[in-house]
Amino acid sequence: MLLKQIKPGEIVLEARGITKRFPGVIANDQVNFEIKVGEIHAILGENGAGKSTLMKILFGQYQPDEGDVFVGGKQVKFKSPLDAIDLGIGMVHQHRKLVPAHTVIENIILGHPGAGRIIDLPRVSREIGELCERYGFSIDLKAKIWQLSEGEKQIVEILKSLYRGAEVLIMDEPTAGLTALETEKLLASVETMSRENLAIVPFITHKLPIVLRISDRVTILRQGKVVASFETEHATEKSLARELVGRDILIRTERTTVEKGKPILEVQELSAFNDRDLMALNGVSFTIHEGEILGVAGVSGNGQGELVEVLAGLRPSVKGKVILDGKDVTAMSSRKRWQLGMGYVPADRNHVGSIGEFSLVENTRMNYYFDSSFYTRGSLNQHKMRAFTQELINEYGVAAPNPEVKAKNLSGGNLQKLIMARVLSRNPRLVIAHLPTQGLDIGAIEFVRNKLHEAKENGAGVLLISEDLDEIFSLSDRIAPMYEGKFMDIVPIEQARRDAVGAMMAGITLEEEI
Amino acid sequence: MRAGSYEIKLVKRISLTNLRALMLSVIAGVVALFAFGFVFVAAGIDPFMAYQKIFSFSFFNDFGLPLTINRFIFLLLCTYAFIIPFRAGLWNIGMPGQLYAGSLAAFGVLHVLDIGKSTTSHMSPLIIWGLMLAAAAVAAAATGAIAGFLKGKYDINEIVVTMMLNYMAYWLVSYMIKEGGPFMNPGGRGESFELPSSLHAPLIWGSPYTLLIALALGLMLFHMFAKTKLGYEIRAYGQNPAAASYAGISRFRIPLLVFILGGAIAGLAGYHYFGAVPGVYKIARNYGFFGDLAFYGIICGLISRGNPLASIPVAFLFGGLSVGGRYVQGELGMSFGLDYALLGVLMITLVAFQFFYQYQIVTTRIRKETSDVGILH
C-alpha cells in the first residue's frame, strides 16, 4: 500500500530531530535518519548507543520527546506498534516472539487481521508459500516452532512481518544466534528482498563484516547521537570501528602458550537432562589442565548451558563424573565447588550473575558471603566488604560513581567487569566462562578476553564457551565443537581450521583434504 | 496530560529513599483518615471529634493504652512472621494457622502437666512459661515448615498451602476447646480452660513480658538481614532465586528456613494473646477474630517494606486504631464493624499508594514557543 505511492529510490521512512530522554540519560539526541525504497540501511552502534530506542520509536513502541517521524513524506504519530504495522512497517525482534507449540503457519497468522474467525488454511498456506518462493525462503510451514533452528525461527519472524504487509523491515541483530551457514542463507534472502524494493533496516552491534557486505548505507550511533552516516562502499572495517567507539581499536588478544600443568578438571561421560527432561548433554568427556583454555564452540542450545550448569553444581547429572582438582565433586553442592576453587562467569549476567536491586558491594558479596574472613563473630565487617569492592572497581576499571549504586544501573560491559573481578579475585583453579563477551561492546570484549587469558597465564584452567569463532580461535589452546549434546572432536589450536570447526558446529564433519 | 501551561507526566522512579517511602506512608495515612472521615459525616458525627476520641483513647488513655499495647505486640509478631518469608520473596498467608497451632501447643503443655484442672502446680512458673513459649514456637514452626518444605522441595505455591493450613488449624482449635474437646472450659462456654492465676504472665511496665520479646526480636531480625550470612542468603534468594543458586545458596534450605522462623514467631503471637495478655489467659471463644487480625501483619509488613524496625511504629498505629475504632463504635453508638472498616480503608489506601513507590508525578512548564507542538499522550 505504501510503495504504490513511492517510487524506488525515494525516501520511505524518515526520522527528523528525534530526542528521547529517560531518567538520567538522553537515549536519542537529535537523531536524523532516513531510508529509501529498495535500500538496506544498517544502523551500527554499541550497547547503550541508542539503537534500540530509535528502533522502538520507528516502530511506535516509544513516542519521541522531540522530533517527528515521516512515512512516505507524511508526518505520523504512532500511538502503538499497531499504527506502524498498519502503515507497512514490520519488526523482526532479536528475542523471537513465537509460540513454540504452534506451527509455522499458526504463528504467522497469529494476530493477523485478515485471518478472521474461521481460518482458510489452504488459502493462507498458498499465499505464504508464494512469499517464500519470491524471497527464496525454504521452510516447512507445518513444522512446530520448537523443532526449528534459530535461523529458521528468524525466517518465520520475517515471514510474519511480510505477510502482514510490511514494506519497511526493521531487524534487530538479525544474525545473532545463527550458524555461519544460516547467516549466509539469511543474508542472501535479505539481498533478494531489497531487490524487490523492500526497505530494510538492520540494527547491528559489532559484526562489521556483515554491515560491509549487505548494506547500501550505514548510520553510526554513539551515545545517542548520529556520529556518521555514509555510503557503505566508502567504508572499511577499520573506519567503521573507529566511528563506533570513537578511537582506533582492533580486538586482538596475543595468545601465549604456557606450560601445561596437572589436570584441573576431568569430565567423564557426563550426561544431563534439560528443563524439558530431554537428554541435552550426552556423554561428554574432556580434561582441562592448568594453564590451558579449552574453547567449546557451538551455537547456543546444543547442550552448552546444561554442561556449564552440571559443572557448576546447579543441575544434576544423569551419568558420568566430574573431578575438580583431583576430588570427585559430582555429588557436591555448588557452594562446595566454589570453595574448592571453581569460578563461574554465567551467560546471563543480568539475571544470574548479578542481582539488579543489590548494590555493587552486595553483588561482590555474592561470591564472598560464605567467606569467614569478612565476618567478626558472625557479623559482617561492612567496612572491609566495601573497601574490597572499591578495590575491585578500581582494579578492573568499572565505571561506577561509588560501590553503593545498584547493579542494574551499570552497563553490560561494566557489570561483566564487576562479575569477572569478583570471580577472578577468588583465584579460582578452574574458570568457567559462558558466553563471556555476548552483547558487550568492543572495548569491553577486549578487556574480558585479556582477563581470561591472564587467568590462564596465572595457572588456572579455563573452560570458555562461545558462539563466536573469532573468540574461540583467539583464546583457545584446544577447541571442542559442540553439537546436539556432544563434542564432535577436540582439536589442538595448531591443527584447527575455521571451516572445519564451523561445519562441526552444525554437525557436519568435513572430509580430510590431502 | 496537560493542565493549562503545565504538562503532567507519570515517570518511573529510579530509586526510592527510605525517607521518601516514609513520607509517602504518612501522606497515605492522612488521605485514608480524610476519606474515612466521610463515614463519620454520613453518620452525622463530627469526624474531628471522632478521631480525637479514637487517638486519645488508643494512645493516651489509661484503659485504652494497655489494650493498644497488647494488640501492638500481637501485630508486631505477626508482622515479623510475614516479613521473614517476604524478604525471601515468599508470601506467608498462614499466620492465623501458625498462631492457632502455637496457642494449642502452649495450652497443651498445661494439659499434659495436668495443670489446667487443678489450680496448683509443683513446678516453678518460670519453667512452665519457658515450656509454653517453646512449645508454641515449635508447633507453629512445624506448621510453617510444611509450606516451606513443599515450596523448597517441589515448588508448590506457598500461598495456597499456608491458606489451607489456616482452615485446618482453625477447626482443630474448635475441636479442642468446644464442648467435649480436651481443652474445653469446665464451664462449657465454648472456650479453653483458663490459666491458673499462678501462671499469669509477669508484667513489665504494666505490659506482658512478651513486649520485650517482640522488641528484641525486631533488633535481632534487623541485624540478621543487615549483617549475617543467613540474612544475605535470604535477601539474595528473595531478589533473584536464579542468581542465589548461582552463588551457591540452596533453593531448598532457604524456603524451609524462612517458614520455620516465620512460623515460630507467629506461634509466639498466639502464646502472647491467649497466654500472656491480662484478662484473657485462655483460648477465647472469638479466637477467629485474632486470626483475622493477624492478616494485618501482612499490611504492616508491606508498609514497612520488610524492615523489622520500621514495622514497630506501623504495628503500633494499626494496633491503636483497631482498639480506638472499636471504642468509638460503642461510644458514639455507631454500627458494628467500624474498627475493621477503618483498618480496611487505611490498608487499601496504603496499598494503593504503593503505586508511588514505582512512579512519580512530574509537572513541567511548557514554554510558550513550543506549546503548540507539545506531544500529546
Interface residues (C-beta under 8 A of the other chain):
Chain A: P23 G24 Q63 P64 D65 A312 G313 L314 S333 S334 R335 K336 R337 W338 Y344 P346 D348 H351 V352 G353 S354 I355 G356 E357 F358 E362 R365 M366 N367 Y369 F370 Y375 G378 S379 L380 Q382 K406 N409
Chain B: V11 K12 R13 I14 S15 H223 A226 K227 T228 K229 Y232 E233 R235 A236 Q239 N240 A242 A243 S245 Y246 A247 G248 I249 S250 I375 H377
